[in-house]
């Protein structure tokens, strides 16, 4: 979707996180509001993140790895990523995104997947709705399969 990218604020991210914790368990609360606001601010900077897939990748990576929340950072990174897709008209790939990214966000948190591979996976899901064979193989190798 070409054009102006739509974003959400920290209040929305916190509300989504609180809902996730309420419905799936875990320790509620925000550990670092500044960290969360920084992630949400940086994705709006086209100099740092010029493409939508770069913005989405940094959102997922930042929420997952920088631990702005006390708990549920992996779940929140996935859910907020899916929301950013929906907000920007990428509804068609959200079901596949959620299904594929469920294990990927865990591997990301474990340090098995780096940000560069994450971005290629995100871009593939946006463009192709699945991973090409070479990317699947790289993903399997990085996850230790």
Residue pairs with C-beta under 8 A, 6 or more apart in sequence:
1 52
1 88
1 89
1 90
5 44
5 52
5 55
5 88
6 87
6 88
7 40
7 43
7 44
7 84
7 87
8 40
8 80
8 83
8 84
8 87
9 40
10 33
10 36
10 37
10 40
13 36
13 40
13 63
13 76
13 80
14 30
14 36
16 76
16 79
16 80
16 83
17 30
17 69
17 72
17 76
18 28
20 26
20 72
20 75
20 76
20 79
21 27
21 28
21 71
21 72
22 28
24 72
24 75
26 70
26 71
26 72
26 75
27 70
27 71
27 72
28 70
28 71
29 69
29 70
29 71
30 36
30 68
30 69
30 70
31 67
31 68
31 69
31 70
32 66
32 67
32 68
33 68
35 66
35 67
35 68
36 63
36 68
36 69
38 62
39 58
39 59
39 62
39 63
39 66
39 68
40 59
42 48
42 49
42 58
42 62
43 49
43 55
43 56
43 58
43 59
44 55
48 54
48 58
49 55
49 57
49 58
52 88
52 126
53 119
53 122
53 123
53 126
54 119
55 84
56 81
56 84
56 85
56 122
56 126
57 115
57 118
57 119
57 122
58 115
59 77
59 80
59 81
59 84
60 77
60 78
60 80
60 81
60 101
60 105
60 108
60 118
60 122
61 77
61 108
61 115
61 118
62 68
62 77
63 69
63 73
63 76
63 77
63 80
63 81
64 73
64 74
64 77
64 105
64 108
64 109
65 73
65 108
65 109
67 73
69 76
73 109
74 105
74 106
74 108
74 109
75 105
77 105
77 108
78 98
78 101
78 102
78 105
81 97
81 101
81 122
82 94
82 97
82 98
85 91
85 93
85 94
85 97
85 126
86 94
90 126
92 129
93 125
93 126
93 129
96 125
96 129
96 130
97 125
97 126
100 121
100 125
100 130
100 131
101 121
101 125
103 143
104 113
104 118
104 121
104 139
107 113
107 142
107 143
108 118
112 142
112 143
112 144
113 121
113 139
113 142
113 143
117 138
117 139
117 142
120 135
121 131
121 135
121 139
124 130
124 131
124 132
124 135
125 131
131 139
